[in-house]
Amino acid sequence: MSARENAIHIFNTAVAAVQPQKLIADHLFVDEFQQLHILGQSFGIEEIQKIYLIGSGKASASMAKVVQDVLGNLITDGLVVTKYGHSISLENIICLEAAHPVPDQQGIDATNATLELLKRAKKNDLVICLLSGGASSLWVDVPSGLSLAAIQLTFQLLLNSGASIDEVNTIRKHLSDVKGGQLLQYAPEAYWFSFIISDVPEDDLTVIASGPTVPDNSTFDDCLNIIDRYNLSDKLPPSVYQRIMDGCKGIIEDTFKKEYAVFKRVNNKIIGNNFIAIKAAESMAIQLGYHICKVETSLTGDAEQVGRSLIDFCKSYQGVKPACVLLGGETTVKVTGKGIGGRNQQMALSALQELAIINRNNFSNIITFLSAGTDGTDGPTDAAGAIVDGDIIVKANELKLDVADYLLNNDAYTFFNQSGGLLKTGATHTNVMDLVVMLID
């Protein structure tokens, strides 16, 4: 296989390792004695009254399919919401679609339907909650005094600001009556079991899906600090800013904290994360004959700067070849242009710019750079990310594409659509942040 094919194969292997059917099996099963084992606890089948299943995120539909295959008609009722284009056919579980990363009315309707389902759960019933990346916008509600339009604008401003995911979700939690542990109030006497696929750095439970079933340690004061940090106070809808100010004054109750009694009946478990994907990628790279020279699962920072620094690392590498660099995490982009793209495509384009400079200087290392989202989507595009190698540079030169202009306009998708660098996988039905694969030959 070519280096490009190897990079794609390594990426696909990583994605395959974090599919729900692999992740859930060890945490949910019925044994030969008719005992249900769920996240380390066990129940006699005859003792269970009712089981309700809910879920939200890009992987929620595929997670629900696995649970359905295990429990079958033991599920009393179920409803999950996923991103448009990510639904799958389920037998006794309703699967709805809504918008991501900016919510829409479908998301509100799906959230309301979920809450109505939860209200049916009585004492000692079981609630299975399936969470994955994307849930912060797919489960959306409109607290008193706000509107969907105000929430949509706020979400978009945050996404364009360059704020980190924990900062974005801090504000999302405080514009909601379900995030930040508050979902539990709709079935407070049931036993909750949350199966969580992490899409955030360091697997912070309070950040994943905006922590609907975990205690929240952020406050309205934190929201105000984030707004000031990114100069958003004059851009936010007045109703949103007023809600945050009212929260700072104690007029509006904060998100649920660890002392709340509802948390005594919930078991939250991370069943999949970027580390699992990286380890699978590492194993495949070794099988393909690559020396692993760098592995990291905490990649953050500005996408453009990260792209350039990673190429600089490859430029200075003097070790065993062929070599492979594997990185996982999530970068950010401050959107100032009017183009289309995503953080992975922006990073790949900045890497291409740096790589083209190196090639003009007759640098001997041959570098292949891939950056893509494990969920199969990157920003508001149909691509998972992009891949850069010498062929893409040649094609871009033939077409006389100005990399700097496309970077400035945040238009990486258009660039790679012309030069052939887009990586399109379709919906992968999982989500453990992004993965960067660099091969040095």
C-alpha positions in Angstrom: 0.0 0.0 0.0 1.0 3.6 -0.5 1.7 5.9 2.5 -1.6 7.6 1.9 -3.4 4.2 1.9 -1.5 3.2 5.1 -2.5 6.4 6.9 -6.2 5.9 6.0 -6.0 2.2 7.1 -4.5 3.2 10.4 -7.3 5.8 10.9 -10.0 3.3 10.0 -8.5 0.7 12.4 -8.7 3.3 15.2 -12.4 4.0 14.4 -13.2 0.3 14.3 -11.8 -0.1 17.8 -14.3 2.3 19.4 -17.5 1.0 17.8 -20.3 0.5 20.4 -20.6 -3.2 19.8 -17.0 -3.6 21.0 -17.3 -1.1 23.9 -20.6 -2.2 25.5 -20.2 -6.0 25.5 -18.2 -6.1 28.7 -20.6 -3.8 30.6 -24.0 -5.1 29.7 -25.1 -8.8 29.4 -27.5 -11.3 30.8 -25.9 -14.5 32.1 -27.2 -18.1 32.1 -28.8 -17.6 35.6 -31.0 -14.8 34.2 -29.0 -12.1 36.0 -28.7 -8.7 34.2 -25.2 -7.3 34.6 -24.9 -3.6 34.0 -21.9 -1.4 34.7 -20.7 -3.7 37.5 -24.1 -4.2 39.2 -26.4 -7.2 38.8 -30.2 -7.6 39.0 -32.4 -10.7 38.7 -34.5 -10.4 35.6 -37.6 -11.2 37.6 -36.9 -8.4 40.1 -36.8 -5.6 37.4 -40.0 -3.6 37.0 -39.3 -1.6 33.9 -36.3 -0.5 31.9 -36.3 2.8 30.0 -33.6 3.6 27.5 -32.7 7.2 26.4 -29.7 8.5 24.5 -28.2 11.4 22.8 -25.1 12.0 20.5 -23.6 10.9 17.2 -23.1 7.4 18.5 -26.4 7.0 20.4 -28.3 5.2 17.7 -25.6 2.5 17.3 -25.2 2.3 21.1 -29.0 1.7 21.3 -28.8 -1.1 18.7 -26.3 -2.9 20.8 -28.4 -2.6 24.0 -31.5 -3.6 22.0 -29.7 -6.8 20.9 -28.8 -7.6 24.5 -32.1 -6.8 26.2 -34.7 -7.1 23.5 -38.3 -6.9 24.9 -36.9 -6.3 28.4 -36.8 -2.6 27.3 -40.1 -1.0 28.3 -39.7 2.1 26.1 -36.8 3.9 24.5 -35.9 7.0 22.6 -32.6 8.3 21.3 -31.7 11.4 19.3 -28.7 11.6 16.9 -27.3 14.0 14.3 -29.0 14.2 10.9 -27.7 11.3 8.7 -26.6 9.2 11.7 -29.8 7.3 12.5 -30.2 3.5 12.1 -33.2 1.2 12.2 -34.3 0.1 15.7 -37.0 -2.3 16.6 -38.6 -1.1 19.9 -36.6 2.2 20.3 -37.6 5.5 18.7 -34.6 7.1 16.9 -34.9 10.8 16.1 -32.6 13.2 14.3 -31.7 16.8 15.0 -29.1 19.5 14.2 -25.5 19.6 15.3 -23.5 21.7 16.4 -26.1 24.5 16.3 -29.5 23.1 17.6 -32.9 23.3 15.9 -36.6 22.8 16.7 -36.2 19.0 16.1 -33.7 18.9 19.0 -36.2 20.7 21.3 -39.0 18.3 20.3 -36.7 15.3 20.8 -35.6 16.6 24.2 -39.2 17.2 25.3 -40.2 13.6 24.2 -37.2 12.3 26.2 -38.3 14.1 29.3 -41.9 12.8 29.0 -40.5 9.3 28.8 -38.4 9.8 31.9 -41.4 11.0 33.9 -42.9 7.6 33.5 -40.0 5.9 35.4 -41.0 5.0 39.0 -39.0 4.0 42.1 -36.4 1.3 41.4 -37.1 1.2 37.6 -33.9 1.2 35.5 -32.9 4.1 33.2 -30.2 3.3 30.7 -28.7 6.5 29.4 -26.4 6.4 26.3 -24.2 9.5 25.8 -21.7 10.4 23.2 -20.3 13.6 21.5 -22.9 15.9 20.0 -25.4 15.5 22.8 -24.8 19.1 24.0 -26.7 20.4 20.9 -29.0 17.4 20.3 -30.5 17.6 23.8 -31.6 21.2 23.8 -34.2 23.0 25.9 -35.3 26.6 26.1 -35.4 27.9 29.7 -37.9 30.6 30.7 -36.9 34.0 29.2 -34.9 32.6 26.3 -35.7 31.6 22.8 -34.3 29.0 20.4 -33.0 31.8 18.2 -31.1 33.3 21.1 -29.6 29.9 22.0 -28.7 29.2 18.4 -26.8 32.5 18.0 -25.0 32.0 21.3 -23.9 28.5 20.3 -22.6 29.8 16.9 -20.7 32.7 18.6 -19.0 30.3 21.0 -18.1 27.9 18.2 -16.6 30.7 16.1 -14.7 32.3 19.1 -12.0 29.7 19.4 -13.2 28.7 22.9 -12.3 25.2 24.1 -15.0 22.6 24.4 -15.1 22.8 28.2 -15.6 26.6 28.0 -18.3 26.2 25.3 -20.1 23.5 27.4 -19.9 25.6 30.6 -22.1 28.2 29.0 -24.3 25.5 27.4 -25.0 24.0 30.8 -26.1 27.3 32.2 -28.6 27.9 29.3 -30.4 24.6 30.1 -32.6 22.8 32.6 -31.3 19.4 31.6 -27.5 19.8 31.3 -25.1 19.9 34.2 -26.7 17.0 36.2 -30.3 18.4 35.8 -31.6 15.5 33.6 -31.8 13.3 36.7 -34.6 15.4 38.2 -37.0 14.0 35.7 -36.7 10.4 37.1 -35.2 11.0 40.5 -36.2 7.6 42.1 -35.0 5.4 39.3 -31.6 3.7 39.1 -29.6 5.4 36.4 -26.8 3.8 34.3 -25.0 6.1 31.9 -22.8 4.5 29.2 -20.5 7.3 28.0 -18.3 7.5 25.0 -15.9 10.4 25.6 -15.2 13.0 23.0 -13.3 15.5 25.3 -9.7 15.9 26.5 -9.0 14.1 29.7 -12.4 12.4 29.6 -14.0 15.0 31.9 -17.4 13.7 32.8 -18.7 17.2 33.5 -17.9 18.2 29.9 -18.9 15.2 27.9 -22.4 15.9 26.5 -22.5 18.9 29.0 -22.7 16.4 31.9 -26.5 15.7 32.1 -26.1 12.9 34.6 -23.1 14.1 36.7 -22.5 16.8 39.3 -21.4 20.1 37.8 -18.6 22.1 39.3 -19.0 25.2 37.0 -20.9 28.3 37.9 -22.6 31.3 36.3 -19.5 33.3 37.4 -17.4 31.0 35.2 -19.7 31.8 32.3 -19.2 35.5 32.8 -15.4 35.0 32.8 -15.6 33.1 29.5 -17.8 35.8 27.9 -15.3 38.4 28.9 -12.3 36.3 27.8 -13.6 36.1 24.2 -15.2 39.6 24.1 -18.7 38.3 23.6 -20.7 40.5 26.0 -21.7 42.9 23.2 -22.5 40.1 20.7 -24.7 37.8 22.9 -28.4 38.1 22.7 -29.5 40.4 25.6 -31.7 37.6 27.1 -28.8 35.3 27.3 -26.5 37.8 28.9 -29.3 38.8 31.4 -29.8 35.1 32.4 -26.1 34.8 33.1 -26.1 38.0 35.1 -29.2 36.8 37.1 -27.4 33.6 37.8 -24.4 35.4 39.1 -26.7 37.3 41.5 -28.4 34.1 42.7 -31.7 34.9 41.1 -31.5 31.8 39.0 -30.5 28.5 40.6 -27.2 27.0 39.4 -26.6 23.6 37.9 -26.8 20.5 40.1 -23.9 20.1 42.5 -22.4 16.9 44.1 -24.4 17.2 47.3 -27.7 16.7 45.5 -29.4 13.5 46.5 -30.2 12.4 42.9 -26.5 11.5 42.3 -26.7 8.6 44.8 -28.7 6.6 42.3 -26.6 7.1 39.2 -23.7 5.1 37.8 -21.7 6.9 35.2 -19.1 4.9 33.2 -16.8 5.9 30.3 -16.7 2.9 28.1 -14.8 4.4 25.1 -12.3 7.1 24.6 -9.5 8.4 22.3 -6.9 6.3 24.2 -8.5 3.1 23.0 -8.5 4.4 19.4 -4.9 5.5 19.6 -3.8 2.1 20.9 -5.5 0.3 18.0 -3.9 2.7 15.6 -0.5 2.1 17.1 -0.9 -1.6 16.8 -1.8 -1.4 13.1 1.0 1.0 12.3 3.5 -1.4 13.8 2.0 -4.2 11.8 2.5 -2.1 8.7 6.2 -1.7 9.5 6.3 1.7 11.1 8.4 2.7 14.1 6.2 4.6 16.5 8.1 7.8 17.4 5.4 9.8 19.1 2.0 9.1 20.8 -0.1 11.7 22.5 -3.8 11.8 23.5 -4.0 15.4 24.7 -3.8 17.4 21.5 -5.3 20.9 21.9 -4.6 24.5 20.7 -5.2 26.5 17.6 -5.5 24.2 14.6 -3.3 26.3 12.3 -0.5 26.6 14.8 -0.7 22.9 15.7 -0.5 21.9 12.0 2.6 23.9 11.4 4.3 22.7 14.6 3.6 19.0 13.7 5.3 19.4 10.3 8.2 21.1 12.1 8.5 18.0 14.3 8.6 15.8 11.2 11.2 18.0 9.6 13.5 17.7 12.6 13.0 13.9 13.0 16.2 12.0 12.6 15.2 8.6 14.1 14.2 5.2 12.7 12.2 5.3 9.4 9.6 4.7 8.3 8.1 6.3 11.3 4.6 7.1 12.6 3.3 9.9 14.8 -0.1 9.4 16.4 -2.0 12.2 18.1 -5.5 12.4 19.5 -7.4 15.3 20.9 -9.4 18.4 19.7 -8.0 21.7 18.4 -10.0 24.9 17.9 -10.4 27.4 15.2 -11.3 31.1 15.5 -13.5 31.7 12.5 -13.0 35.0 10.9 -13.6 34.1 7.2 -16.7 33.1 5.3 -15.6 29.8 3.9 -16.4 26.3 4.8 -14.3 23.7 6.6 -13.6 22.3 10.0 -10.7 22.1 12.5 -9.2 19.0 11.0 -9.2 20.5 7.5 -7.9 23.8 8.7 -5.0 22.0 10.5 -4.3 19.9 7.4 -4.2 23.0 5.2 -1.7 24.8 7.5 0.3 21.6 7.5 0.3 21.6 3.7 1.5 25.2 3.7 4.4 24.3 5.9 5.1 21.1 4.0 5.2 22.9 0.7 7.8 25.3 2.0 9.9 22.3 3.2 9.6 20.6 -0.2 10.8 23.7 -2.0 13.9 23.5 0.2 14.5 19.9 -1.0 14.0 18.3 2.4 14.6 14.6 2.3 11.8 13.3 4.5 8.6 12.3 2.7 5.7 13.2 5.0 2.0 12.1 4.8 -0.3 14.0 7.1 -3.9 13.0 8.0 -6.2 14.7 10.4 -9.9 13.6 10.8 -12.8 13.3 13.3 -13.5 9.8 14.4 -17.2 10.6 14.1 -16.8 11.0 10.3 -17.7 14.7 10.3 -15.5 17.8 10.5 -17.4 21.1 11.1 -20.5 21.6 8.9 -19.1 19.5 6.1 -19.5 16.0 4.7 -15.8 15.2 5.2 -14.2 13.7 8.3 -11.0 15.7 7.6 -8.2 15.8 5.1 -5.0 14.2 4.1 -1.9 15.9 2.7 1.0 14.4 0.8 3.2 15.3 -2.1 0.5 14.5 -4.7 -1.8 17.1 -3.1 0.9 19.7 -3.2 1.5 19.0 -6.9 -2.2 19.2 -7.7 -2.6 22.5 -5.7 0.3 24.0 -7.6 -1.2 22.9 -11.0 -4.5 24.6 -10.1 -2.6 27.6 -8.8 -4.5 27.5 -5.4 -3.3 30.1 -2.9 -3.1 28.3 0.4 -2.8 31.5 2.4 -6.1 32.9 1.0 -8.0 29.7 1.8 -6.6 29.6 5.3 -7.5 33.2 5.9 -11.0 32.7 4.7 -11.5 29.4 6.7 -12.2 27.7 3.4 -10.2 24.5 3.7 -13.0 22.3 2.4 -13.1 24.2 -0.9 -9.3 23.9 -1.2 -9.2 20.2 -0.6 -12.3 19.5 -2.7 -10.4 20.9 -5.7 -7.0 19.3 -4.8 -8.3 15.9 -3.8 -7.4 15.8 -0.2 -10.8 15.4 1.5 -11.2 12.3 3.6 -14.9 11.1 3.5 -15.9 8.2 5.6 -19.6 8.8 6.2 -21.1 8.5 9.6 -18.9 6.2 11.7 -21.5 5.9 14.6 -18.9 6.6 17.2 -17.0 9.7 18.4 -13.8 9.9 20.4 -12.4 13.3 19.3 -10.0 13.6 16.4 -7.0 11.6 15.3 -3.8 12.8 13.5 -1.7 10.2 11.7 1.7 11.4 10.3 3.9 9.0 8.4 7.6 9.8 7.8 9.3 7.9 5.0 
